[in-house]
Amino acid sequence: MRKSWNKIGMLLSVGTLIASLSLTGCGQTTQKEQETSEAVLEIDAEGIGKPSQIRMAVDGSFPSEAQGRNDIIKAFKDLTGIDLVIMDLDMKSEMPEVDVVMIGQKYYSLYAQQELLIDITKLWETSELKASGRIQDGVVESLYRDEKLYGFPVNDSNGCITYIRKDWLDQLGLDTPQNYEEYIKVLEAFTYQDPDGNGKDDTYGVTASGVIQDSMPYIEYLPEFWQDAYPNFYQNQEGKWVDGFTEESTYKALERLRQAYQDKIIDQEVISNNLSVCRDKFYASNVGVITDKAGTWSKTLEENLKLLAPNAQLVAIEPINEVGSYKRTSPSVLAITGDCQNPEGVFKYFISTLLDGKEVQQLFTYGVEGVHYEKTDSGYQMLPDATNEIVTYDYMLIDPTRVVASWINEDLFKATRDERVSSTHDILMRHSIIQPDCKSNDVLAEHEVEINDCKQMIVCDIVIGEMTVEEGIEKYKNEVGILVEEVLASLNQ
C-alpha cells in the first residue's frame, strides 16, 4: 500500500526523515476526503477520470494571492473545468494532504525511494505528451531512478555561469579570460589595479556564497577553482562509486582556493557569505566577478548594478578551458503523492496539460492578461509585480527560457524577450552538464549530514589557512572515514 505523504516535514534532516517514515504507515484518508479526491467530471475514452479538483503544494515557486494566484486558479478552471487548490508548504510543519507537490532535486530521490511518490513511468511512456515529440531530449531521462520515473519537470534545470564586469576589463585593457592563468590575472587586476578608477583600494576579484555547498552540485559558485574536482560520492567510468573528496583533483582544487584566499583576490568573507550578500557586494562595485544563475538573473544583476554604477556592463563567459562544463542539477519536478486517489487523471489532466503548448502552458508561464501582462504597441510586456512595483513579473511557474515542451501556439513574448536572458541561458545549455545524482539509500541517508558537515568545516579551515590540505584530508578520514566506507559499501553492493 502507498505511504501517506502528509506526515513528512520538509525541514527534517535526512536521518530524522528516515526514522519518521516508520510512523506514517499507509495512507489513511477520511471518507469525505476520499470522495473529494476521487470525484471526477467525466470518464474519457481511455477510461481515465478527469478530476473535479486537484490539490497542489508549492514551495514558493508560484505567485502568492497578492500576486494574482486566484486569477490563475479561476483561469485554469475556465479552461479545464477543474478546481485547482494551491497550498503553500510550511517548512516547519507536516505536509498538507495533496495530490501533487513541487519537489526540488535535494529531496526527489529520497522521497521516491521511500515510496512517498507515485511511480509515473507507465503514465509518461504511454502518454500523448511523449508521443507528441515536443519534450526536450534528456530532461525527463535525467529523472529516472532505478529505471522508474517519480516526477515530471515543467522547466529544464537551471545553473550558474560566471559574470564579469566588462567595463572593468576595458578599463584595465584586459580580455575575457579563456583559461585559469588568465582568470587569476583578471582577479589580481580587479583587486590591486583600481578597476573602478576611484583612487581607493576598495575592490577585489571574486565573491561567492561559501566555498562548498551542502547539496548538489556542491561547487557551483567557484567553478574556476574546483575545475574537474567533484567533492562528493559519484560513479566513476568503471561504474564504481567513489568518494571524490579524497581524490587528487579535490586536493588540487583546495590548494588553488587556499592560495587565492591568501592572495586576497577572493572575498575574505566568502566563508560566511550568503547569496544575497554577494549580490549586494556586486551591486556596490566591491567585486568584479560573481557566479550566479543564468537566464532572468542576468537581467536582474545588470539592472541592479546600473542603479549604483550607470556605466557598468556585464559579460557572461563560457567556462574557462580547465572547467570545461558548468554543472547544473536535475530540475525540480511535479510529483504525484501517495495521497492521490486518481494519479492517472492527475497526470493526464494536470501535469500533461500544463505543457499543452497552448492556452494552459501560456497561463502557467505568463499568467493572466491585465493582471500579469499586457499587450502594447511594441508587443507583449510583463506588468509590475503587485508586491514590488520596482520589478516586473518574470513568469508564473513555467520559465519560458527553460521550457521543456515546445510551443504549438506562438510564444507571446518571443519577440520582446530580453536578449540578456536568452543569451545567458544559451551559454548554460551549450556549456553545462547535469550533475548525476547519487543514488539514495538508508545508509547514505543516515550518514550524509554528518559527512557533509565535516567536509564543509574542513574545507573552510583549509581555505582560510587554519590547516594544510594534507591535514584537512587526514582529519576527514579520521573523523568520518568509517562512515564513508559504509556508504561506499552500500552503494557498490
C-alpha positions as CSV (number, residue, x, y, z in Angstrom):
1,M,0.0,0.0,0.0
2,R,1.1,3.6,-0.5
3,K,2.7,5.5,2.3
4,S,0.9,8.7,3.3
5,W,2.7,11.9,2.3
6,N,1.3,14.4,4.7
7,K,3.3,13.3,7.8
8,I,6.6,14.3,6.4
9,G,8.1,17.7,7.2
10,M,10.4,19.2,4.6
11,L,12.7,20.7,7.1
12,L,13.5,17.3,8.7
13,S,17.1,16.2,8.4
14,V,17.6,13.2,6.2
15,G,18.2,10.9,9.1
16,T,15.2,12.1,11.0
17,L,13.1,11.8,7.9
18,I,14.0,8.1,7.5
19,A,13.2,7.5,11.2
20,S,9.9,9.2,10.8
21,L,8.7,7.0,8.0
22,S,8.0,4.2,10.3
23,L,5.4,6.3,12.0
24,T,3.5,7.2,8.8
25,G,2.0,3.8,7.9
26,C,-0.2,3.5,4.9
27,G,-2.4,6.3,3.7
28,Q,-5.4,6.9,5.9
29,T,-7.9,9.3,4.4
30,T,-11.3,10.0,5.7
31,Q,-14.3,9.0,3.6
32,K,-15.1,12.7,2.9
33,E,-11.5,13.3,1.8
34,Q,-11.5,10.2,-0.4
35,E,-14.8,11.2,-2.0
36,T,-13.5,14.6,-2.8
37,S,-10.2,13.5,-4.2
38,E,-11.9,10.7,-6.3
39,A,-14.6,12.9,-7.7
40,V,-14.4,13.1,-11.5
41,L,-16.0,15.3,-14.1
42,E,-16.1,12.6,-16.7
43,I,-14.6,9.3,-17.8
44,D,-12.8,9.6,-21.1
45,A,-12.3,7.1,-23.9
46,E,-9.2,5.7,-22.2
47,G,-11.2,5.0,-19.0
48,I,-9.4,7.8,-17.2
49,G,-11.4,10.0,-14.9
50,K,-11.0,13.7,-15.2
51,P,-10.6,15.1,-11.7
52,S,-13.0,17.7,-10.4
53,Q,-10.4,19.0,-8.0
54,I,-6.6,18.8,-7.8
55,R,-4.7,19.8,-4.7
56,M,-1.1,21.1,-5.2
57,A,1.5,22.1,-2.7
58,V,4.1,24.7,-3.8
59,D,7.4,25.8,-2.2
60,G,7.4,29.5,-3.0
61,S,7.8,28.9,-6.8
62,F,4.2,30.1,-7.6
63,P,2.6,33.5,-7.3
64,S,1.1,34.4,-3.9
65,E,-2.5,35.5,-3.5
66,A,-1.3,39.1,-3.5
67,Q,0.4,38.4,-6.9
68,G,-2.8,37.1,-8.5
69,R,-2.8,33.5,-7.6
70,N,-6.6,33.4,-7.5
71,D,-6.8,34.9,-11.0
72,I,-4.7,32.0,-12.3
73,I,-6.9,29.5,-10.5
74,K,-10.0,30.9,-12.0
75,A,-8.5,31.0,-15.5
76,F,-7.4,27.4,-15.1
77,K,-11.0,26.3,-14.2
78,D,-12.4,28.3,-17.1
79,L,-10.0,26.4,-19.4
80,T,-10.4,22.9,-17.9
81,G,-13.4,22.8,-15.6
82,I,-11.1,21.6,-12.8
83,D,-10.9,23.3,-9.3
84,L,-7.2,23.9,-8.5
85,V,-6.4,24.2,-4.8
86,I,-2.9,25.5,-4.1
87,M,-1.3,25.2,-0.7
88,D,2.0,26.7,0.5
89,L,4.4,24.4,2.2
90,D,5.2,25.4,5.8
91,M,8.7,24.1,6.1
92,K,8.3,23.6,9.8
93,S,5.1,21.5,9.9
94,E,3.6,18.4,8.4
95,M,2.9,18.2,4.7
96,P,-0.6,19.1,3.6
97,E,-2.5,16.2,2.1
98,V,-2.3,16.9,-1.6
99,D,-2.3,15.2,-5.0
100,V,0.7,17.0,-6.4
101,V,3.7,18.6,-4.9
102,M,6.6,20.6,-6.3
103,I,9.9,18.9,-5.2
104,G,13.5,20.1,-5.7
105,Q,16.3,17.8,-6.6
106,K,17.5,17.6,-2.9
107,Y,14.5,15.5,-1.8
108,Y,13.3,13.9,-5.1
109,S,15.4,10.7,-4.9
110,L,14.9,10.2,-1.2
111,Y,11.1,10.6,-1.3
112,A,10.9,8.3,-4.4
113,Q,12.9,5.6,-2.6
114,Q,10.7,5.8,0.5
115,E,7.6,5.3,-1.7
116,L,6.0,8.6,-0.9
117,L,5.6,9.4,-4.6
118,I,3.7,7.5,-7.3
119,D,5.7,5.7,-10.0
120,I,4.5,7.5,-13.2
121,T,6.8,5.6,-15.6
122,K,3.9,3.9,-17.5
123,L,1.8,7.1,-17.4
124,W,4.6,9.1,-19.1
125,E,5.7,6.4,-21.5
126,T,2.2,5.8,-22.9
127,S,1.1,9.4,-22.8
128,E,0.1,11.6,-25.7
129,L,2.7,14.2,-24.4
130,K,5.6,11.8,-25.0
131,A,4.2,10.7,-28.4
132,S,4.0,14.3,-29.5
133,G,7.8,14.6,-29.6
134,R,7.5,18.1,-28.0
135,I,9.5,17.3,-24.9
136,Q,13.2,18.3,-24.9
137,D,15.5,15.3,-25.1
138,G,17.3,14.2,-22.0
139,V,15.4,16.2,-19.4
140,V,12.9,13.6,-18.4
141,E,15.6,10.8,-18.7
142,S,17.7,12.5,-16.1
143,L,14.9,12.0,-13.5
144,Y,14.7,8.2,-13.7
145,R,15.7,6.4,-10.6
146,D,16.4,2.7,-10.8
147,E,14.6,2.7,-14.2
148,K,11.5,4.4,-12.7
149,L,10.1,7.9,-13.0
150,Y,8.6,9.6,-10.0
151,G,8.3,13.2,-11.0
152,F,7.9,15.3,-14.1
153,P,9.7,18.6,-15.0
154,V,7.9,21.7,-16.1
155,N,11.2,23.5,-16.5
156,D,14.6,22.4,-17.6
157,S,17.2,22.7,-14.8
158,N,18.9,26.0,-14.2
159,G,22.5,26.5,-13.2
160,C,25.2,29.1,-12.7
161,I,27.5,30.8,-15.1
162,T,30.2,33.4,-14.4
163,Y,29.6,37.1,-14.9
164,I,32.5,39.6,-15.1
165,R,32.4,43.4,-15.1
166,K,33.2,44.2,-18.7
167,D,33.7,47.9,-18.1
168,W,36.4,46.9,-15.6
169,L,38.1,44.6,-18.2
170,D,38.0,47.5,-20.6
171,Q,39.3,50.0,-18.1
172,L,42.3,47.8,-17.4
173,G,42.9,46.6,-21.0
174,L,42.1,43.0,-20.3
175,D,40.4,40.4,-22.4
176,T,37.8,37.9,-21.3
177,P,39.7,35.0,-19.6
178,Q,39.9,31.8,-21.5
179,N,41.9,29.7,-19.1
180,Y,42.8,29.6,-15.4
181,E,46.0,31.6,-15.7
182,E,44.2,34.5,-17.4
183,Y,41.3,34.2,-14.9
184,I,43.7,34.7,-12.0
185,K,45.3,37.7,-13.7
186,V,41.8,39.2,-14.0
187,L,41.2,38.7,-10.3
188,E,44.5,40.2,-9.4
189,A,43.9,43.2,-11.6
190,F,40.4,43.7,-10.1
191,T,41.9,43.6,-6.6
192,Y,45.1,45.7,-7.0
193,Q,44.7,47.9,-10.1
194,D,41.8,50.2,-9.1
195,P,39.4,49.0,-11.8
196,D,36.7,51.5,-10.8
197,G,39.1,54.4,-11.0
198,N,38.2,56.0,-7.7
199,G,41.7,56.0,-6.4
200,K,40.9,53.7,-3.4
201,D,41.9,50.2,-2.5
202,D,38.3,49.0,-2.1
203,T,37.8,46.3,-4.7
204,Y,38.7,42.6,-5.1
205,G,38.3,39.9,-7.6
206,V,35.5,37.4,-6.9
207,T,32.9,36.8,-4.3
208,A,30.8,33.6,-3.6
209,S,28.2,32.2,-1.3
210,G,30.5,29.8,0.5
211,V,33.4,27.7,-0.8
212,I,31.5,24.4,-0.9
213,Q,27.7,23.9,-0.8
214,D,25.7,21.4,1.3
215,S,23.8,19.9,-1.7
216,M,24.3,19.2,-5.4
217,P,26.2,20.4,-7.3
218,Y,28.3,21.5,-4.3
219,I,30.8,23.6,-6.3
220,E,28.6,25.8,-8.4
221,Y,29.7,29.2,-7.1
222,L,33.5,28.9,-7.6
223,P,33.8,26.6,-10.7
224,E,37.1,28.1,-11.9
225,F,38.8,26.9,-8.8
226,W,37.1,23.5,-8.4
227,Q,37.6,22.7,-12.2
228,D,37.3,18.9,-12.6
229,A,37.0,18.1,-8.9
230,Y,33.8,16.7,-7.5
231,P,34.0,16.5,-3.7
232,N,31.2,14.0,-3.1
233,F,30.1,10.5,-3.9
234,Y,30.0,9.7,-7.6
235,Q,30.1,6.8,-10.0
236,N,33.4,6.7,-12.0
237,Q,33.9,5.4,-15.5
238,E,34.3,1.9,-14.3
239,G,30.9,2.0,-12.7
240,K,32.3,2.0,-9.2
241,W,31.0,4.5,-6.5
242,V,33.9,6.5,-5.0
243,D,34.4,9.5,-2.7
244,G,35.6,12.4,-4.8
245,F,36.6,14.4,-1.7
246,T,39.7,12.3,-1.2
247,E,40.8,12.3,-4.9
248,E,43.8,14.2,-6.3
249,S,41.5,16.6,-8.2
250,T,39.9,17.9,-5.0
251,Y,43.4,18.2,-3.3
252,K,44.5,20.5,-6.2
253,A,41.2,22.5,-6.1
254,L,41.7,23.1,-2.4
255,E,45.2,24.3,-3.0
256,R,44.0,26.8,-5.6
257,L,41.3,28.1,-3.3
258,R,43.7,28.4,-0.3
259,Q,46.3,30.3,-2.4
260,A,43.7,32.7,-3.9
261,Y,42.3,33.4,-0.4
262,Q,45.8,34.1,0.9
263,D,46.4,36.4,-2.0
264,K,43.2,38.2,-1.1
265,I,41.7,38.0,-4.6
266,I,38.7,36.1,-3.2
267,D,36.3,37.9,-0.9
268,Q,37.7,37.4,2.6
269,E,34.2,36.9,3.9
270,V,33.5,34.1,1.5
271,I,33.0,31.6,4.3
272,S,30.1,33.4,5.9
273,N,28.5,35.0,2.8
274,N,25.0,34.1,1.6
275,L,24.0,34.7,-2.0
276,S,22.0,37.9,-1.2
277,V,25.1,39.4,0.5
278,C,27.2,38.5,-2.5
279,R,24.9,40.2,-4.9
280,D,24.8,43.3,-2.7
281,K,28.6,43.5,-2.9
282,F,28.5,43.1,-6.6
283,Y,25.9,45.8,-7.0
284,A,28.0,48.1,-4.8
285,S,31.0,47.6,-7.1
286,N,33.1,46.0,-4.4
287,V,33.8,43.0,-6.6
288,G,34.2,42.3,-10.3
289,V,33.3,38.7,-10.7
290,I,30.3,36.6,-9.5
291,T,28.9,33.2,-10.5
292,D,25.1,33.3,-10.4
293,K,22.1,31.9,-12.2
294,A,21.7,32.2,-15.9
295,G,18.6,33.4,-17.6
296,T,16.5,36.0,-15.9
297,W,19.1,36.7,-13.2
298,S,21.5,38.1,-15.8
299,K,19.0,40.9,-16.4
300,T,18.4,41.4,-12.7
301,L,22.2,41.5,-12.0
302,E,22.9,44.2,-14.6
303,E,19.9,46.3,-13.9
304,N,20.6,46.4,-10.1
305,L,24.3,47.1,-10.8
306,K,23.4,50.0,-13.0
307,L,21.4,51.6,-10.2
308,L,24.6,52.4,-8.5
309,A,27.0,52.3,-11.4
310,P,25.1,53.6,-14.5
311,N,28.0,52.9,-16.9
312,A,28.6,49.3,-15.7
313,Q,28.5,46.4,-18.2
314,L,28.4,42.7,-17.7
315,V,29.7,39.9,-19.8
316,A,28.7,36.3,-19.2
317,I,31.6,34.0,-20.0
318,E,31.8,30.5,-21.3
319,P,33.6,28.1,-18.9
320,I,37.3,28.5,-18.9
321,N,39.3,25.6,-20.5
322,E,40.1,23.9,-17.2
323,V,36.4,23.9,-16.2
324,G,35.1,22.5,-19.4
325,S,31.4,22.5,-18.4
326,Y,29.4,24.3,-15.8
327,K,27.4,22.0,-13.6
328,R,23.6,22.0,-13.0
329,T,21.3,19.8,-11.1
330,S,18.3,17.9,-12.2
331,P,15.2,20.1,-12.4
332,S,12.5,20.5,-9.8
333,V,9.5,18.3,-10.6
334,L,5.8,18.0,-10.1
335,A,5.3,14.7,-8.3
336,I,2.1,12.8,-7.6
337,T,1.9,11.9,-3.9
338,G,0.8,8.7,-2.2
339,D,-2.3,10.5,-1.0
340,C,-3.6,11.0,-4.6
341,Q,-6.5,8.7,-5.4
342,N,-6.5,9.3,-9.1
343,P,-2.9,9.5,-10.4
344,E,-3.8,8.7,-13.9
345,G,-6.3,11.6,-14.1
346,V,-3.9,14.0,-12.4
347,F,-1.1,13.1,-14.7
348,K,-3.2,13.5,-17.9
349,Y,-5.4,16.4,-16.9
350,F,-2.9,18.4,-14.9
351,I,0.8,17.6,-15.4
352,S,0.5,16.9,-19.1
353,T,-2.0,19.7,-19.7
354,L,0.4,22.2,-18.1
355,L,2.7,21.6,-21.1
356,D,0.0,21.6,-23.8
357,G,1.9,24.2,-25.8
358,K,-1.3,26.3,-25.9
359,E,-3.6,28.1,-23.5
360,V,-2.7,26.3,-20.3
361,Q,1.0,26.4,-20.8
362,Q,0.6,30.1,-21.6
363,L,-1.4,30.6,-18.4
364,F,1.2,29.0,-16.2
365,T,4.0,30.8,-18.0
366,Y,2.8,34.3,-18.2
367,G,-0.3,34.4,-16.1
368,V,-3.5,36.4,-16.8
369,E,-3.7,39.3,-19.2
370,G,-4.4,42.5,-17.4
371,V,-3.1,41.1,-14.1
372,H,0.4,39.8,-15.0
373,Y,1.0,41.0,-18.6
374,E,-0.4,43.3,-21.2
375,K,-0.3,43.8,-25.0
376,T,1.2,47.1,-26.1
377,D,2.0,48.6,-29.5
378,S,5.5,47.2,-29.2
379,G,4.4,43.7,-28.2
380,Y,3.6,41.9,-25.0
381,Q,5.1,43.1,-21.7
382,M,5.0,41.8,-18.2
383,L,3.4,44.1,-15.6
384,P,4.9,45.3,-12.3
385,D,4.9,42.8,-9.5
386,A,2.0,43.7,-7.2
387,T,4.2,43.1,-4.2
388,N,7.2,45.1,-5.5
389,E,6.5,47.5,-8.3
390,I,10.1,48.2,-8.9
391,V,10.4,44.9,-10.7
392,T,8.1,43.2,-13.2
393,Y,6.9,39.6,-13.1
394,D,9.2,37.1,-14.7
395,Y,7.0,34.1,-15.0
396,M,4.4,32.2,-13.0
397,L,5.5,28.5,-12.8
398,I,7.0,27.7,-16.2
399,D,10.1,29.6,-17.1
400,P,9.9,30.4,-20.8
401,T,13.7,30.4,-21.1
402,R,13.9,26.9,-19.6
403,V,10.8,25.4,-21.2
404,V,10.8,21.6,-21.7
405,A,7.8,21.5,-24.1
406,S,7.9,23.3,-27.4
407,W,5.0,25.7,-28.2
408,I,2.1,24.8,-30.5
409,N,0.7,28.3,-30.3
410,E,3.1,31.2,-30.6
411,D,5.2,32.2,-27.6
412,L,3.7,35.6,-26.8
413,F,6.9,37.1,-25.6
414,K,9.4,35.6,-28.0
415,A,9.8,38.9,-29.9
416,T,10.2,41.1,-26.8
417,R,12.3,38.8,-24.6
418,D,15.4,40.5,-23.2
419,E,18.4,39.4,-25.1
420,R,20.5,39.0,-22.0
421,V,18.1,36.4,-20.7
422,S,18.2,34.4,-23.9
423,S,21.9,34.6,-24.4
424,T,23.0,33.5,-20.9
425,H,20.5,30.6,-21.0
426,D,22.1,29.6,-24.3
427,I,25.6,29.7,-22.8
428,L,24.4,27.5,-19.9
429,M,22.7,24.9,-22.2
430,R,25.6,24.7,-24.6
431,H,28.3,24.6,-21.9
432,S,26.9,22.6,-19.0
433,I,26.1,19.1,-17.9
434,I,23.5,17.8,-15.4
435,Q,25.5,16.6,-12.4
436,P,24.5,12.9,-11.9
437,D,22.6,12.3,-8.7
438,C,24.0,9.9,-6.1
439,K,21.5,7.1,-5.7
440,S,19.8,7.3,-2.3
441,N,19.7,4.5,0.3
442,D,19.2,4.2,4.0
443,V,22.9,4.1,4.8
444,L,23.7,7.3,2.8
445,A,20.6,9.0,4.4
446,E,21.8,8.1,7.8
447,H,25.4,9.4,7.4
448,E,25.1,12.2,4.7
449,V,24.5,15.1,7.1
450,E,27.4,14.2,9.4
451,I,29.8,13.6,6.4
452,N,28.8,16.9,4.7
453,D,29.1,18.9,7.9
454,C,32.6,17.5,8.5
455,K,33.6,18.2,4.9
456,Q,32.4,21.8,5.0
457,M,34.2,22.7,8.2
458,I,37.4,21.2,6.9
459,V,37.2,23.0,3.5
460,C,36.7,26.3,5.4
461,D,39.6,25.7,7.7
462,I,41.9,24.8,4.7
463,V,40.9,27.8,2.7
464,I,41.4,30.4,5.5
465,G,44.7,28.8,6.4
466,E,43.9,27.1,9.7
467,M,45.3,23.8,8.3
468,T,47.0,22.5,5.2
469,V,45.2,20.4,2.6
470,E,47.1,17.3,3.8
471,E,46.0,17.9,7.4
472,G,42.4,18.5,6.3
473,I,42.1,15.4,4.2
474,E,43.6,13.4,7.1
475,K,41.2,14.9,9.6
476,Y,38.3,14.0,7.2
477,K,39.5,10.4,7.1
478,N,39.9,10.1,10.8
479,E,36.5,11.7,11.7
480,V,34.2,10.2,9.1
481,G,36.3,7.7,7.2
482,I,34.4,4.7,8.7
483,L,31.0,6.3,7.7
484,V,32.3,7.0,4.2
485,E,33.4,3.3,3.9
486,E,29.9,2.2,5.0
487,V,28.3,4.4,2.4
488,L,30.5,3.2,-0.4
489,A,30.0,-0.4,0.5
490,S,26.2,0.1,0.4
491,L,26.4,1.9,-3.0
492,N,28.6,-0.7,-4.5
493,Q,26.8,-3.8,-3.3
